[in-house]
Amino acid sequence: MGETETKKFEEIINNGNSQESKEAKEALKECFTKMLYSQINFPTLVSEQLKSFYERLKSGIRGALIEESIAVLESMNKTFPGDVGCFSPLYLNHMILEPGECCFYAAEELHAYLSGECVECVGNSNNTIRAALTPKFIDREALINVLNYRMTKPQFYLIPPQKLELYPDITEYAPDCKDFALHEIKYSMPQQHAPDSSIIKLPSLQCGSIMVIVEGNGIYKSDEKIQKFFKRGDIFYIEPEKTIQICATTFGSLIAFRTFSQETASSLLRRIG
């Protein structure tokens, strides 16, 4: 991070400045910049510092790091030895999501998906920026300038689940923006069930949506009398204002996810134009 830059950052925080203050964020940016460019300016020093860092981890020193983070750091070092990006987890929250948990990262947030099975909704974009830990094109300056340098707890990014009124089988995850929303559709068919008890009604939306089946088999029905059988891995596009029902046809769980955006076409064009 650079001794001079680190001392400046510590002084700003110790003097009572908020983590959200312009001064604190600018100081963190200077630390991050020094780290990334040390790969070019001081490659030997980077190798020496990484060696020292991993020797300390091997000796049992942990500081604020959890064991899961240690495993990530060790994996990075094996895959990208000598890469200054191996220090990057020290800047980040290591979030381990439990089933049913959801997080949201807006633009300008430094983040990386590490492992596990999840449903990921990504905006229409080709602007992924990389600065380390990759054989692909690196653009350090672009990444440095685009980040917001937010300093906060992991809980800030969690989106609370909300059961939809009148739709007991649907849980909604909706961050405070119009770009993304996600419905988890989950139904468990009991061994003894009444006729039509496995019919799941989906809310009609003002926008188009995409639904993916991740578990179970069943029948997809639309208000246009269209009926299709589905299985795990099938994907449906649902047009705006359509009334849809899905019906489980086997015992066990039926799990699907439906994602959509309430952003209007005009605002989208302004954003990407």
Residue frames relative to the residue before (quaternion, step in Angstrom):
aa qw qx qy qz dx dy dz
M 1.0000 0.0000 0.0000 0.0000 0.00 0.00 0.00
G 0.4916 -0.6443 0.4431 0.3834 3.54 1.20 -0.45
E 0.4625 -0.7107 0.4526 0.2759 3.58 -0.69 1.08
T 0.6673 0.5033 -0.3032 0.4576 3.57 0.91 -0.93
E 0.6795 0.4965 -0.2866 0.4578 3.56 0.91 -0.97
T 0.6475 0.5295 -0.3161 0.4477 3.57 1.02 -0.83
K 0.6514 0.5130 -0.3146 0.4621 3.57 0.94 -0.87
K 0.6352 0.5287 -0.3282 0.4575 3.57 1.00 -0.81
F 0.6546 0.5103 -0.3082 0.4649 3.57 0.95 -0.89
E 0.6599 0.5127 -0.3079 0.4549 3.58 0.91 -0.92
E 0.6544 0.5222 -0.3139 0.4479 3.58 0.94 -0.87
I 0.6470 0.5237 -0.3202 0.4523 3.58 0.96 -0.85
I 0.6842 0.4661 -0.2841 0.4837 3.59 0.92 -0.89
N 0.6864 0.4934 -0.2866 0.4509 3.60 0.89 -0.92
N 0.6482 0.5154 -0.3162 0.4627 3.58 1.20 -0.44
G 0.6376 -0.5861 0.3070 0.3945 3.56 1.28 0.22
N 0.4217 0.6977 -0.4805 0.3233 3.59 1.22 0.19
S 0.5038 -0.6466 0.4858 0.3034 3.57 -1.02 0.79
Q 0.5656 -0.5905 0.4548 0.3529 3.55 -1.19 0.58
E 0.6731 0.4780 -0.2895 0.4844 3.57 1.22 -0.45
S 0.4731 0.6851 -0.4419 0.3340 3.59 1.23 -0.02
K 0.6173 -0.5591 0.4141 0.3674 3.53 -1.20 0.59
E 0.6430 0.5439 -0.3206 0.4335 3.58 1.00 -0.84
A 0.6713 0.4972 -0.2965 0.4628 3.59 0.94 -0.90
K 0.6707 0.4948 -0.3018 0.4628 3.57 0.92 -0.87
E 0.6489 0.5090 -0.3217 0.4650 3.58 0.98 -0.78
A 0.6440 0.5150 -0.3206 0.4661 3.58 1.02 -0.75
L 0.6405 0.5046 -0.3211 0.4817 3.59 1.02 -0.78
K 0.6148 0.5462 -0.3361 0.4591 3.57 1.04 -0.75
E 0.6513 0.5109 -0.3163 0.4633 3.58 0.97 -0.82
C 0.6337 0.5204 -0.3248 0.4714 3.59 1.04 -0.76
F 0.6724 0.5004 -0.2879 0.4632 3.56 0.89 -0.97
T 0.6372 0.5290 -0.3171 0.4621 3.58 1.01 -0.83
K 0.6540 0.5157 -0.3111 0.4578 3.57 0.91 -0.93
M 0.6452 0.5284 -0.3210 0.4488 3.56 0.98 -0.84
L 0.6964 0.4849 -0.2908 0.4419 3.59 0.75 -1.02
Y 0.7373 0.4265 -0.2438 0.4638 3.58 0.83 -0.92
S 0.5073 0.6286 -0.4400 0.3923 3.60 1.20 -0.13
Q 0.5368 0.6131 -0.4010 0.4185 3.60 1.22 -0.41
I 0.7126 0.4103 -0.2339 0.5188 3.58 1.09 -0.74
N 0.7609 0.4287 -0.2098 0.4396 3.55 0.80 -1.06
F 0.8142 0.1083 -0.0250 0.5699 3.59 1.04 -0.74
P 0.0083 -0.8565 0.5160 0.0119 3.64 0.68 1.00
T 0.6374 0.5236 -0.3370 0.4539 3.60 1.01 -0.73
L 0.6434 0.5213 -0.3113 0.4662 3.56 1.01 -0.84
V 0.6168 0.5442 -0.3421 0.4542 3.58 1.01 -0.79
S 0.6650 0.5039 -0.3018 0.4613 3.58 0.89 -0.94
E 0.6604 0.5094 -0.3045 0.4600 3.57 0.97 -0.87
Q 0.6851 0.4861 -0.2861 0.4611 3.57 0.91 -0.91
L 0.6295 0.5187 -0.3349 0.4717 3.58 1.05 -0.72
K 0.6369 0.5251 -0.3263 0.4605 3.57 0.97 -0.84
S 0.6652 0.4968 -0.2956 0.4725 3.57 0.93 -0.92
F 0.6429 0.5398 -0.3144 0.4432 3.57 0.97 -0.89
Y 0.7247 0.4349 -0.2558 0.4692 3.58 0.81 -0.99
E 0.5832 0.5479 -0.3775 0.4660 3.59 1.14 -0.43
R 0.6373 0.5173 -0.3193 0.4735 3.58 1.05 -0.76
L 0.6404 0.5070 -0.3262 0.4758 3.58 1.00 -0.78
K 0.6542 0.5251 -0.3090 0.4480 3.56 0.98 -0.87
S 0.6697 0.5005 -0.2936 0.4634 3.58 1.10 -0.68
G 0.6346 -0.5706 0.3152 0.4151 3.59 1.29 -0.05
I 0.4677 0.6630 -0.4578 0.3636 3.59 1.24 0.02
R 0.0937 -0.8334 0.5447 0.0013 3.58 -0.77 1.04
G 0.1737 -0.7859 0.5718 0.1589 3.60 0.92 -0.77
A 0.7922 -0.2538 0.2179 0.5105 3.58 -0.77 -1.05
L 0.5105 0.6770 -0.4061 0.3408 3.61 1.27 -0.02
I 0.3308 -0.7104 0.5858 0.2068 3.55 -1.08 0.79
E 0.6705 -0.5279 0.3318 0.4021 3.59 -1.19 0.46
E 0.6098 0.5500 -0.3573 0.4450 3.59 1.06 -0.67
S 0.6450 0.5061 -0.3205 0.4745 3.59 1.05 -0.69
I 0.5984 0.5542 -0.3529 0.4585 3.58 1.09 -0.69
A 0.6466 0.5206 -0.3165 0.4591 3.58 0.97 -0.86
V 0.6361 0.5155 -0.3232 0.4745 3.59 1.02 -0.78
L 0.6581 0.5154 -0.3060 0.4556 3.58 0.90 -0.91
E 0.6643 0.4999 -0.3052 0.4645 3.57 0.95 -0.85
S 0.6384 0.5214 -0.3206 0.4667 3.58 1.02 -0.78
M 0.6348 0.5294 -0.3241 0.4602 3.59 0.99 -0.83
N 0.6747 0.5136 -0.2973 0.4390 3.55 0.91 -0.93
K 0.6512 0.5033 -0.3125 0.4744 3.58 1.09 -0.67
T 0.7135 0.4567 -0.2524 0.4675 3.57 0.98 -0.87
F 0.8044 0.1247 -0.0355 0.5797 3.57 1.00 -0.85
P 0.0404 -0.8365 0.5463 0.0136 3.62 0.55 1.13
G 0.8184 0.2415 -0.1911 0.4852 3.55 -0.97 0.89
D 0.5387 0.6218 -0.4035 0.4006 3.59 1.27 0.05
V 0.4724 -0.6990 0.4603 0.2763 3.57 -0.76 1.05
G 0.5433 0.6311 -0.3884 0.3946 3.59 1.22 -0.39
C 0.5221 0.6339 -0.4134 0.3933 3.60 1.24 -0.27
F 0.6247 0.5119 -0.3395 0.4820 3.58 1.26 -0.25
S 0.5001 0.7222 -0.4005 0.2606 3.60 1.19 -0.48
P 0.6070 0.5615 -0.3941 0.4012 3.69 0.94 -0.59
L 0.5762 0.5950 -0.3817 0.4102 3.60 1.18 -0.42
Y 0.6588 0.4918 -0.3007 0.4834 3.58 1.26 -0.34
L 0.7431 0.4631 -0.1890 0.4446 3.56 1.18 -0.57
N 0.4728 -0.5865 0.5641 0.3381 3.51 -1.37 0.30
H 0.2425 -0.7399 0.6064 0.1613 3.57 -0.95 0.87
M 0.0684 -0.8286 0.5554 -0.0164 3.56 -0.25 1.30
I 0.0994 -0.7713 0.6281 0.0283 3.56 -0.83 1.05
L 0.2022 -0.8248 0.5211 0.0847 3.55 -0.21 1.29
E 0.3269 -0.7077 0.5953 0.1949 3.52 -1.11 0.81
P 0.6556 -0.4877 0.3692 0.4427 3.63 -1.17 0.37
G 0.7777 0.3039 -0.2458 0.4924 3.56 -0.86 1.00
E 0.6178 0.5276 -0.3555 0.4621 3.59 1.24 -0.15
C 0.1215 -0.7909 0.5994 0.0203 3.54 -1.15 0.71
C 0.0723 -0.7820 0.6167 0.0542 3.57 -1.06 0.74
F 0.1990 -0.7752 0.5930 0.0891 3.55 -1.23 0.56
Y 0.0781 -0.7727 0.6294 0.0255 3.53 -0.92 1.01
A 0.2818 -0.7577 0.5679 0.1550 3.54 -0.68 1.10
A 0.7187 -0.3870 0.3210 0.4803 3.56 -1.29 -0.13
E 0.8038 0.3183 -0.2521 0.4347 3.54 -1.31 0.52
E 0.5702 0.5772 -0.3907 0.4347 3.60 1.25 0.25
L 0.3686 -0.7074 0.5602 0.2232 3.57 -0.85 0.99
H 0.2100 0.7831 -0.5590 0.1735 3.59 -0.67 1.03
A 0.0516 -0.7744 0.6294 0.0379 3.55 -1.30 0.36
Y 0.3191 -0.7132 0.5918 0.1982 3.57 -1.04 0.84
L 0.2525 -0.8251 0.4946 0.1039 3.58 -0.69 1.07
S 0.7853 -0.2312 0.2112 0.5340 3.60 0.61 -1.06
G 0.6231 0.5555 -0.4099 0.3676 3.52 -1.34 0.19
E 0.4829 -0.6480 0.5106 0.2936 3.54 -1.34 0.28
C 0.1384 0.7921 -0.5799 0.1312 3.56 -0.76 1.02
V 0.4100 -0.6286 0.5820 0.3131 3.52 -1.37 0.07
E 0.0531 -0.8160 0.5754 -0.0160 3.58 -0.62 1.13
C 0.1420 -0.7705 0.6187 0.0577 3.56 -0.87 1.02
V 0.0346 -0.8160 0.5753 -0.0444 3.55 -0.65 1.15
G 0.4908 -0.6674 0.4786 0.2909 3.56 -0.98 0.83
N 0.6017 -0.5514 0.4371 0.3779 3.55 -1.27 0.43
S 0.3356 0.7444 -0.4913 0.3031 3.56 -0.14 1.28
N 0.1436 -0.7661 0.6170 0.1082 3.54 -1.23 0.51
N 0.5082 0.6976 -0.3731 0.3403 3.55 1.23 0.45
T 0.1926 0.7743 -0.5723 0.1894 3.60 0.97 0.80
I 0.1362 -0.8007 0.5822 0.0364 3.56 -0.76 1.08
R 0.0920 -0.8016 0.5905 0.0162 3.57 -0.83 1.02
A 0.1095 -0.8163 0.5659 0.0378 3.56 -1.04 0.78
A 0.7932 0.0218 -0.0065 0.6086 3.61 1.25 -0.14
L 0.8026 0.3259 -0.2097 0.4536 3.56 -1.37 0.06
T 0.6809 0.4333 -0.2985 0.5095 3.58 0.93 0.84
P 0.3901 -0.6843 0.5516 0.2743 3.59 -1.18 0.55
K 0.5565 0.6268 -0.3777 0.3935 3.58 1.30 -0.16
F 0.7468 -0.3982 0.2865 0.4491 3.55 -1.34 0.04
I 0.1991 -0.7840 0.5832 0.0751 3.55 -0.96 0.97
D 0.0084 0.7757 -0.6303 0.0312 3.55 -0.96 0.96
R 0.2004 -0.8285 0.5146 0.0927 3.56 0.19 1.31
E 0.6829 0.5182 -0.3026 0.4167 3.55 0.80 -1.03
A 0.6433 0.5256 -0.3260 0.4512 3.58 0.98 -0.84
L 0.6709 0.4907 -0.3070 0.4634 3.59 0.91 -0.88
I 0.6333 0.5453 -0.3293 0.4395 3.58 0.92 -0.89
N 0.7406 0.4470 -0.2304 0.4457 3.57 0.87 -0.97
V 0.6907 0.5015 -0.2930 0.4309 3.60 1.10 -0.55
L 0.6092 0.5997 -0.3569 0.3766 3.62 1.11 -0.52
N 0.4011 -0.7255 0.5091 0.2314 3.57 -1.16 0.62
Y 0.3123 -0.7983 0.4678 0.2155 3.60 1.33 -0.16
R 0.1776 0.7903 -0.5525 0.1963 3.54 0.97 0.93
M 0.1196 -0.7636 0.6315 0.0618 3.57 -1.04 0.83
T 0.2833 0.7615 -0.5274 0.2486 3.56 -0.39 1.21
K 0.6049 -0.5548 0.4274 0.3790 3.56 -1.31 0.10
P 0.6600 -0.5255 0.3527 0.4047 3.61 -1.16 0.49
Q 0.6057 0.5978 -0.3567 0.3854 3.59 1.03 -0.75
F 0.5333 0.6410 -0.3998 0.3806 3.58 1.17 -0.48
Y 0.7358 0.4451 -0.2244 0.4585 3.58 1.03 -0.80
L 0.5540 0.6285 -0.3959 0.3759 3.60 1.20 -0.23
I 0.2400 -0.7551 0.5985 0.1188 3.55 -1.05 0.89
P 0.3606 -0.7578 0.4935 0.2284 3.63 -0.53 1.08
P 0.4419 -0.6814 0.5095 0.2844 3.60 -1.00 0.75
Q 0.1046 -0.7832 0.6116 0.0407 3.55 -1.11 0.75
K 0.3539 -0.7159 0.5612 0.2176 3.56 -0.82 1.01
L 0.3909 -0.7254 0.5143 0.2375 3.58 -0.87 0.93
E 0.4668 -0.6670 0.5070 0.2830 3.55 -0.90 0.95
L 0.8145 0.1937 -0.2089 0.5054 3.57 -0.96 0.99
Y 0.7311 0.3221 -0.2194 0.5600 3.61 1.27 -0.06
P 0.1354 -0.8651 0.4777 0.0712 3.61 0.41 1.22
D 0.6881 0.4803 -0.2835 0.4641 3.59 1.17 -0.45
I 0.6800 0.4774 -0.2744 0.4841 3.60 1.27 0.03
T 0.1106 -0.7612 0.6377 0.0400 3.53 -0.99 0.98
E 0.2139 -0.7984 0.5545 0.0966 3.57 -0.82 1.01
Y 0.1137 -0.7330 0.6670 0.0696 3.51 -1.19 0.82
A 0.1014 0.8188 -0.5485 0.1357 3.57 -0.37 1.23
P 0.2444 -0.7739 0.5665 0.1430 3.61 -0.40 1.16
D 0.6199 -0.5697 0.4002 0.3618 3.54 -1.28 0.30
C 0.6138 0.4611 -0.4025 0.4986 3.56 0.58 1.20
K 0.5209 -0.6641 0.4470 0.2962 3.57 -1.21 0.41
D 0.5068 0.6989 -0.4028 0.3040 3.58 1.24 -0.25
F 0.8307 0.1265 -0.0018 0.5421 3.56 0.93 -0.90
A 0.1514 0.7241 -0.6716 0.0399 3.50 -1.34 0.53
L 0.1271 -0.8009 0.5843 0.0307 3.55 -1.09 0.72
H 0.1478 -0.7604 0.6268 0.0838 3.55 -1.02 0.90
E 0.1904 -0.7328 0.6414 0.1244 3.53 -0.94 0.94
I 0.1347 -0.7817 0.6075 0.0416 3.56 -0.72 1.12
K 0.1040 0.8208 -0.5439 0.1404 3.56 -0.40 1.21
Y 0.0847 0.7885 -0.5980 0.1161 3.53 -0.73 1.14
S 0.1315 -0.7776 0.6113 0.0659 3.56 -0.99 0.84
M 0.2611 -0.7915 0.5360 0.1343 3.56 -0.52 1.20
P 0.3368 -0.7433 0.5392 0.2082 3.61 -0.70 1.03
Q 0.6514 -0.5125 0.3807 0.4100 3.55 -1.26 0.34
Q 0.7546 0.2252 -0.1402 0.6002 3.58 1.05 -0.75
H 0.1543 0.7990 -0.5646 0.1376 3.57 -0.46 1.16
A 0.5124 -0.6468 0.4783 0.3007 3.54 -1.15 0.68
P 0.6373 -0.5142 0.3935 0.4179 3.59 -1.18 0.41
D 0.8432 0.1572 -0.1644 0.4871 3.53 -1.05 0.90
S 0.4415 0.7052 -0.4661 0.3007 3.62 1.22 0.12
S 0.6722 0.4999 -0.3019 0.4552 3.58 1.18 -0.42
I 0.4805 0.6565 -0.4475 0.3713 3.61 1.25 0.16
I 0.1150 -0.7912 0.6002 0.0226 3.55 -0.75 1.11
K 0.2174 -0.7809 0.5747 0.1124 3.57 -0.63 1.12
L 0.2366 -0.7662 0.5846 0.1230 3.55 -0.98 0.92
P 0.5100 -0.6539 0.4510 0.3300 3.62 -0.95 0.73
S 0.4469 -0.6525 0.5396 0.2887 3.55 -1.13 0.69
L 0.1713 -0.8041 0.5660 0.0604 3.57 -0.86 1.00
Q 0.5223 -0.6416 0.4692 0.3089 3.55 -1.20 0.52
C 0.7336 0.3454 -0.2061 0.5478 3.58 1.28 -0.19
G 0.6016 -0.5354 0.4383 0.3991 3.55 -1.28 0.20
S 0.0797 -0.7983 0.5959 0.0348 3.58 -1.19 0.49
I 0.2863 -0.7309 0.5953 0.1717 3.53 -1.32 0.37
M 0.0887 -0.7973 0.5965 0.0252 3.57 -0.89 0.95
V 0.0963 -0.7828 0.6136 0.0369 3.56 -0.94 0.94
I 0.3279 -0.7294 0.5717 0.1835 3.56 -0.99 0.92
V 0.1118 -0.8243 0.5530 0.0458 3.60 -0.65 1.06
E 0.8025 0.0311 -0.0360 0.5947 3.59 1.22 -0.24
G 0.7751 0.3611 -0.2680 0.4438 3.55 -1.04 0.85
N 0.3148 -0.7079 0.6001 0.1992 3.52 -1.42 0.18
G 0.1844 0.8030 -0.5545 0.1171 3.54 -1.16 0.47
I 0.5019 -0.6214 0.5130 0.3145 3.52 -1.35 -0.35
Y 0.2490 -0.7506 0.6021 0.1099 3.54 -1.01 0.97
K 0.0166 -0.8098 0.5857 -0.0296 3.59 -0.74 1.08
S 0.1525 -0.7816 0.5988 0.0855 3.57 -1.00 0.84
D 0.6338 -0.5460 0.3855 0.3894 3.58 -1.28 0.25
E 0.6210 0.5146 -0.3462 0.4793 3.58 1.30 0.01
K 0.5550 -0.6439 0.3572 0.3872 3.55 1.30 0.48
I 0.4122 0.6795 -0.4949 0.3514 3.57 1.19 0.47
Q 0.0180 -0.7991 0.6003 -0.0282 3.56 -0.89 0.96
K 0.0435 0.8026 -0.5898 0.0773 3.56 -0.76 1.07
F 0.3894 -0.6825 0.5634 0.2552 3.55 -1.11 0.71
F 0.0735 -0.8082 0.5829 0.0396 3.57 -1.04 0.69
K 0.1252 -0.7560 0.6388 0.0686 3.52 -1.37 0.41
R 0.7423 -0.3803 0.2941 0.4667 3.55 -1.31 0.06
G 0.7816 0.3227 -0.2531 0.4701 3.56 -0.92 0.94
D 0.5569 0.6010 -0.4029 0.4079 3.60 1.21 -0.25
I 0.1689 -0.7829 0.5963 0.0547 3.54 -1.12 0.81
F 0.1083 -0.7931 0.5983 0.0356 3.57 -0.98 0.89
Y 0.2454 -0.7017 0.6413 0.1900 3.52 -1.18 0.68
I 0.1520 -0.7920 0.5887 0.0559 3.58 -0.77 1.06
E 0.3764 -0.7532 0.4979 0.2076 3.56 -0.59 1.14
P 0.6500 -0.5183 0.3713 0.4136 3.61 -1.19 0.42
E 0.8631 0.1604 -0.1316 0.4605 3.54 -1.23 0.71
K 0.4617 0.6610 -0.4635 0.3675 3.59 1.13 0.54
T 0.3130 -0.7247 0.5853 0.1851 3.54 -1.10 0.77
I 0.0479 -0.8261 0.5595 -0.0477 3.55 -0.58 1.21
Q 0.0697 -0.7503 0.6545 0.0620 3.51 -1.23 0.67
I 0.0829 -0.7559 0.6424 0.0949 3.53 -1.16 0.61
C 0.1727 -0.7986 0.5755 0.0364 3.53 -1.03 0.85
A 0.3526 -0.7282 0.5491 0.2098 3.58 -0.74 1.06
T 0.1825 -0.8074 0.5554 0.0792 3.57 -0.94 0.88
T 0.7302 0.3215 -0.2279 0.5581 3.60 1.26 0.03
F 0.5688 -0.5771 0.4553 0.3690 3.56 -1.22 0.48
G 0.6258 0.5182 -0.4032 0.4210 3.55 -1.18 0.56
S 0.7193 -0.4629 0.3274 0.4014 3.52 -1.29 -0.35
L 0.1372 -0.7137 0.6777 0.1125 3.48 -1.30 0.62
I 0.0372 0.8028 -0.5903 0.0748 3.56 -0.64 1.14
A 0.0941 0.7727 -0.6209 0.0921 3.54 -0.89 1.00
F 0.2062 -0.7552 0.6065 0.1390 3.55 -1.28 0.40
R 0.1200 -0.7818 0.6113 0.0269 3.53 -0.98 0.96
T 0.0512 -0.8161 0.5757 -0.0049 3.57 -0.71 1.05
F 0.0416 0.7969 -0.5981 0.0734 3.55 -1.11 0.72
S 0.2649 -0.7383 0.5981 0.1642 3.53 -1.34 0.27
Q 0.3079 -0.7568 0.5520 0.1668 3.55 -0.92 0.95
E 0.4224 0.7018 -0.4736 0.3235 3.57 1.25 0.09
T 0.4145 -0.7231 0.4962 0.2430 3.58 -0.86 0.94
A 0.6460 -0.5385 0.3749 0.3901 3.54 -1.21 0.50
S 0.6587 0.5258 -0.3204 0.4325 3.59 0.94 -0.84
S 0.6816 0.4680 -0.3005 0.4755 3.59 0.94 -0.82
L 0.6087 0.5462 -0.3517 0.4555 3.59 1.11 -0.63
L 0.6595 0.5048 -0.3112 0.4619 3.58 0.93 -0.87
R 0.6389 0.5176 -0.3330 0.4616 3.59 1.01 -0.72
R 0.6804 0.5082 -0.2954 0.4377 3.56 1.03 -0.80
I 0.7753 0.3431 -0.1892 0.4954 3.59 0.95 -0.81
G 0.5528 0.6433 -0.3866 0.3621 3.59 1.25 -0.22
